[in-house]
Amino acid sequence: MKNKSLILVFIIVFFVSSFTKSGELLAHIDKILYLQSKIGERTLVLKIKCYDESTVRYMNYYFEDDKMDHYLEGNLIGNVWQFNPIDNQNGARNLVIKEDKNGSWKGFWREGSNKKIDLILNPIFINPDSKYNSYSKNRELDPYDAYKISILNLEKIKTEKVSKNFNLDWYLEKESGITFFRLHNENKKTSCDSINNVLESLQLSIIHDYYRFNPNRNSLNIQSEILYLNEALISFKIISNSTFKTQTPVKTQQLLCLNLQNGQQIDLESLVWFDEKNPKPDTNDVAQTYEYRKKVFAPKVFSILNELYLQQMQTSDCNINKEATWALPNFALTKQGILFCFSHTPICNFMDWAIIPYKKLAPYLEKKYQLN
């Protein structure tokens, strides 16, 4: 479970575009209110952050049928809180509420000058039988986000054959348009339950981030692609394309290699080991592993790549012309061999050419995975 959590944390850090205000960062949260109400046929869900040092309250909200986060700021006027949009977002939407003695909140929701709807806000109720409650509990999501996850609907839209024994089942979340795959083993020799639990959690994480409030983001498109699959391992990439109001589009790429039996992340040392004189360090021995990476792994990979791709290796992009850079590459398995690359930055473009064929690595490969 620990390894699965690490994978999910990595995905969220990779994709999340956070938005915080300086006042929120400096102030101490006194309490957070998690409330919901009916507005006509629609369910409004909101989270209000209350700061004991501030007269301003900050509110995130979404509707059950439109799960994208929105944001309002509230000020106390008499004994009533009035929440209004910032930067004229969402037009004339606002919320005016006050707390009753019994702990509920009453007021009205306004959309435009002519639409005013009375409402009563009560604590968020999450159906304990909701399909994805276990995901929310494992991630320790607050009621606001947990409710959103509980009402997601992932629909299987197609099945495609990817190898002799495996099919991919593709699942779509319609509102976000985000699709992601699950594995289906036709001969049933390999159980896909564990890996599919991880894949489902990855999709939920991506969807969760897609709906997260970001005032500068216009759109976010997520695509995934299988790079390698056998009876023991699956390797794939997740590509994110974001467009923003005030900056150039951003493209990011995540590479993953997972054990098919348990869904855990595979590290490079479990696949290829270049040090014939010394045994592999313990998985948790970061210092010793890094020493190996610097002194043995990086020189070997640098030498092989220069032999295979002399012209490409002369570039200073990503500092790939320096041996030390190759101590900590990203990697993925492909049909041709192991692909090495680096996280995309303004000075580091996507790399899809730095592949060392399995035949070249044959003496150093972990035999149990039968990479070829």
For each residue, the residues with C-beta under 8 A, 3 or more apart:
1: 4 5 138
2: 5 6
3: 6 7 262 263 264 265
4: 1 7 8 197 198 201 263 264
5: 1 2 8 9 138
6: 2 3 9 10 265
7: 3 4 10 11 198 202 256 258 263 264 265
8: 4 5 11 12 139 201 202 205
9: 5 6 12 13
10: 6 7 13 14 254
11: 7 8 14 15 202 205 206 238 254
12: 8 9 15 16 205 208 209
13: 9 10 16
14: 10 11 240 252 254
15: 11 12 205 206 209 222 240 252 254
16: 12 13 209 212
17: 209 212 214 216 217 242
18: 214
19: 71 213 214 215 216
20: 24 25
21: 24 25 58
22: 25 26
23: 26 27 51 54 56
24: 20 21 27 49 51 58
25: 20 21 22
26: 22 23 53
27: 23 24 51 52 53 54
28: 51 52 53
29: 32 49 50 51
30: 50 51 52
31: 50
32: 29 47 48 49 50 142
33: 46 47 48 50 105
34: 46 47 123 124 142 143 144
35: 45 46 47 48 105 121 122 123 124
36: 43 44 45 46 121 122 123 124 125 147
37: 43 44 109 119 120 121 122
38: 41 42 43 44 119
39: 42 43 44 63 109 117 119
40: 117
41: 38
42: 38 39 63 64 65
43: 36 37 38 39 63 64 65
44: 36 37 38 39 61 63 109 119
45: 35 36 61 62 63 64 124 144 147 148
46: 33 34 35 36 59 60 61 95 121 144
47: 32 33 34 35 59 60 61 142 143 144
48: 32 33 35 57 58 59 74
49: 24 29 32 57 58 59
50: 29 30 31 32 33 57
51: 23 24 27 28 29 30 54 56 57
52: 27 28 30
53: 26 27 28
54: 23 27 51 57
55: 75 76
56: 23 51 73 74 75
57: 48 49 50 51 54 73 74 75 76 81 83
58: 21 24 48 49 71 72 73 74
59: 46 47 48 49 71 72 73 74 83 95
60: 46 47 69 70 71 144 213
61: 44 45 46 47 69 70 71 72 95
62: 45 66 67 68 69 70 148 211
63: 39 42 43 44 45 66 67
64: 42 43 45 67 151
65: 42 43
66: 62 63 175
67: 62 63 64 148 151 152 175 176 211
68: 62 211 213
69: 60 61 62 211 212 213
70: 60 61 62 85 89 90 93 213
71: 19 58 59 60 61 85 86 89 213 215
72: 58 59 61 83 84 85 86 93 94 95
73: 56 57 58 59 83 84 85 86
74: 48 56 57 58 59 81 82 83 84 95
75: 55 56 57 81 82
76: 55 57 79 80 81
77: 80 81 82
78:
79: 76 98
80: 76 77 96 97 98 107
81: 57 74 75 76 77 96 97 98
82: 74 75 77 94 95 96
83: 57 59 72 73 74 94 95 96 97
84: 72 73 74 94
85: 70 71 72 73 88 89 90 91 93 94
86: 71 72 73 89 215
87: 215
88: 85 91
89: 70 71 85 86 215
90: 70 85 93
91: 85 88 111 112
92: 110 111 112 113
93: 70 72 85 90 109 110 111
94: 72 82 83 84 85 109 110
95: 46 59 61 72 74 82 83 107 108 109 110
96: 80 81 82 83 107 108 110
97: 80 81 83 105 106 107 119 121
98: 79 80 81 105 106 107
99: 103 104 105
100: 103 104 105 106
101:
102:
103: 99 100
104: 99 100 120 121 122
105: 33 35 97 98 99 100 120 121
106: 97 98 100 118 119 120 121
107: 80 95 96 97 98 118 119 121
108: 95 96 116 117 118 119
109: 37 39 44 93 94 95 116 117 119
110: 92 93 94 95 96 115 116 117
111: 91 92 93 115 117
112: 91 92 115
113: 92
114:
115: 110 111 112
116: 108 109 110
117: 39 40 108 109 110 111
118: 106 107 108
119: 37 38 39 44 97 106 107 108 109
120: 37 104 105 106
121: 35 36 37 46 97 104 105 106 107
122: 35 36 37 104 125
123: 34 35 36 143
124: 34 35 36 45 143 144 147
125: 36 122
126: 130 133 136 143 146 147 150
127: 130 150
128: 133
129: 133
130: 126 127 133 149 150 151
131: 150
132: 135 136 149 150 152 204
133: 126 128 129 130 136 137 146 149 150
134: 137 138
135: 132 138 139 149 200 201 204
136: 126 132 133 139 141 145 146 149 150
137: 133 134 140 141
138: 1 5 134 135 201
139: 8 135 136
140: 137
141: 136 137 145 146 149
142: 32 34 47 145 146
143: 34 47 123 124 126 146 147
144: 34 45 46 47 60 124 147 148
145: 136 141 142 148 149 208
146: 126 133 136 141 142 143 149 150
147: 36 45 124 126 143 144 150 151
148: 45 62 67 144 145 151 152 208 211
149: 130 132 133 135 136 141 145 146 152 204 208
150: 126 127 130 131 132 133 136 146 147
151: 64 67 130 147 148
152: 67 132 148 149 173 204 207
153: 173 174
154: 171 172 173 200 203
155: 171 172 173 174
156: 159 169 170 171 172
157: 170 171 172 179
158: 169 170
159: 156 167 168 169 170 184
160: 167 168 170
161: 166 167 168
162: 166 167 168 226 229
163: 166 229 230
164:
165: 185 186 187 189 190 231
166: 161 162 163 183 184 185 186 229
167: 159 160 161 162 183 184 186
168: 159 160 161 162 181 182 183 184 226
169: 156 158 159 181 182 183 184
170: 156 157 158 159 160 179 180 181
171: 154 155 156 157 179 180 181 182 200 203
172: 154 155 156 157 177 178 179
173: 152 153 154 155 176 177 178 179 203 207
174: 153 155 177
175: 66 67
176: 67 173 207 210 211
177: 172 173 174 221
178: 172 173 203 206 207 210 222
179: 157 170 171 172 173 224
180: 170 171 199 200 202 203 206 224
181: 168 169 170 171 199 224 226
182: 168 169 171 192 196 199 200
183: 166 167 168 169 192 195 196 199 229 234 260
184: 159 166 167 168 169 192
185: 165 166 188 189 190 191 192
186: 165 166 167
187: 165 190
188: 185 191
189: 165 185 231
190: 165 185 187 231 260 261
191: 185 188 194 261
192: 182 183 184 185 195 196 260
193: 196 197
194: 191 197 198 261 262 263
195: 183 192 198 199 234 258 259 260 261 262 263
196: 182 183 192 193 199 200
197: 4 193 194 200 201 263
198: 4 7 194 195 201 202 258 263
199: 180 181 182 183 195 196 202 203 263
200: 135 154 171 180 182 196 197 203 204
201: 4 8 135 138 197 198 204 205
202: 7 8 11 180 198 199 205 206 238
203: 154 171 173 178 180 199 200 206 207
204: 132 135 149 152 200 201 207 208
205: 8 11 12 15 201 202 208 209
206: 11 15 178 180 202 203 209 210 222 238
207: 152 173 176 178 203 204 210 211
208: 12 145 148 149 204 205 211 212
209: 12 15 16 17 205 206 212 220
210: 176 178 206 207 220 222
211: 62 67 68 69 148 176 207 208
212: 16 17 69 208 209
213: 19 60 68 69 70 71
214: 17 18 19 217
215: 19 71 86 87 89 245
216: 17 19 244 245 246 247
217: 17 214 220 242 243 244 245
218: 243 244 245
219: 242 243
220: 209 210 217 240 241 242 243
221: 177 240 241 242
222: 15 178 206 210 238 239 240 241
223: 238 239 241
224: 179 180 181 236 237 238 239
225: 236 237 239
226: 162 168 181 229 234 235 236
227: 235 236 237 332 333 334 335 339
228: 233 234 235 236 257 332 333 334 335
229: 162 163 166 183 226 233 234 235
230: 163 233 260 369 370 371
231: 165 189 190 260
232: 259 260 261 368 369 370
233: 228 229 230 257 258 259 260 266 333 369
234: 183 195 226 228 229 257 258 260
235: 226 227 228 229 255 256 257 258 332 333 334
236: 224 225 226 227 228 255 256 332
237: 224 225 227 253 254 255 256 332
238: 11 202 206 222 223 224 253 254 256
239: 222 223 224 225 251 252 253 254
240: 14 15 220 221 222 250 251 252 253 254
241: 220 221 222 223 249 250 251
242: 17 217 219 220 221 249 250 251 252
243: 217 218 219 220 249
244: 216 217 218 247 248 249 250
245: 215 216 217 218
246: 216
247: 216 244 250
248: 244
249: 241 242 243 244
250: 240 241 242 244 247
251: 239 240 241 242 344 350
252: 14 15 239 240 242 343 344
253: 237 238 239 240 341 343 344 350
254: 10 11 14 15 237 238 239 240
255: 235 236 237 330 331 332 339 341
256: 7 235 236 237 238 265 332
257: 228 233 234 235 265 266 271 331 332 333
258: 7 195 198 233 234 235 263 264 265 266
259: 195 232 233 262 263 264 265 266
260: 183 190 192 195 230 231 232 233 234 263
261: 190 191 194 195 232
262: 3 194 195 259
263: 3 4 7 194 195 197 198 199 258 259 260
264: 3 4 7 258 259
265: 3 6 7 256 257 258 259
266: 233 257 258 259 270 271
267: 270 271 283
268: 271 272 297 331
269: 272 273 280 281 283 289 292
270: 266 267 366
271: 257 266 267 268 333 338 365 366 369 371
272: 268 269 338 361 364 365 366
273: 269 280 364 366
274: 296 297 300 364
275: 278 292 296
276:
277:
278: 275 292
279:
280: 269 273
281: 269 285 288 289 292
282: 285 288
283: 267 269
284:
285: 281 282 288 289
286: 289 290
287: 290 291
288: 281 282 285 291 292
289: 269 281 285 286 292 293
290: 286 287 293 294 327
291: 287 288 294 295
292: 269 275 278 281 288 289 295 296 297
293: 289 290 296 297 298 327 328
294: 290 291 297 298 324 327
295: 291 292 298 299
296: 274 275 292 293 299 300
297: 268 274 292 293 294 300 301 326 327
298: 293 294 295 301 302 323 324 325 326 327
299: 295 296 302 303 323
300: 274 296 297 303 304
301: 297 298 304 305 326 329 340 356
302: 298 299 305 306 313 323 326
303: 299 300 306 307
304: 300 301 307 308 356 360
305: 301 302 308 309 313 326 340 354 356
306: 302 303 309 310 313
307: 303 304 310
308: 304 305 356 360
309: 305 306 312 313 353 354
310: 306 307 313 314
311: 314
312: 309 315 320 353 354
313: 302 305 306 309 310 320 321
314: 310 311 321
315: 312 320 321
316: 319 320 321
317: 320 347 348 349
318: 325 342 345 347 348 349 351
319: 316 322 325
320: 312 313 315 316 317 325 326 342 351 354
321: 313 314 315 316
322: 319 325
323: 298 299 302 326
324: 294 298 327
325: 298 318 319 320 322 329 342
326: 297 298 301 302 305 320 323 329 340
327: 290 293 294 297 298 324
328: 293
329: 301 325 326 340 341 342
330: 255 340 341 342 343
331: 255 257 268 338 339 340 341
332: 227 228 235 236 237 255 256 257 338 339 341
333: 227 228 233 235 257 271 338 339 371
334: 227 228 235 337 338 339 355
335: 227 228
336: 355 357
337: 334 355 356 357 358 360 361
338: 271 272 331 332 333 334 355 356 358 361
339: 227 255 331 332 333 334 351 352 354 355
340: 301 305 326 329 330 331 351 354 355 356
341: 253 255 329 330 331 332 350 351 352 354
342: 318 320 325 329 330 345 348 351
343: 252 253 330 348
344: 251 252 253 348 349 350
345: 318 342 348
346:
347: 317 318
348: 317 318 342 343 344 345
349: 317 318 344
350: 251 253 341 344
351: 318 320 339 340 341 342 354
352: 339 341
353: 309 312
354: 305 309 312 320 339 340 341 351
355: 334 336 337 338 339 340
356: 301 304 305 308 337 338 340 360 361
357: 336 337 360 361
358: 337 338 361 362 365 371 372
359: 362
360: 304 308 337 356 357
361: 272 337 338 356 357 358 364 365 371
362: 358 359 365
363:
364: 272 273 274 361
365: 271 272 358 361 362 369 371
366: 270 271 272 273 369 371
367: 370
368: 232
369: 230 232 233 271 365 366
370: 230 232 367
371: 230 271 333 358 361 365 366
372: 358
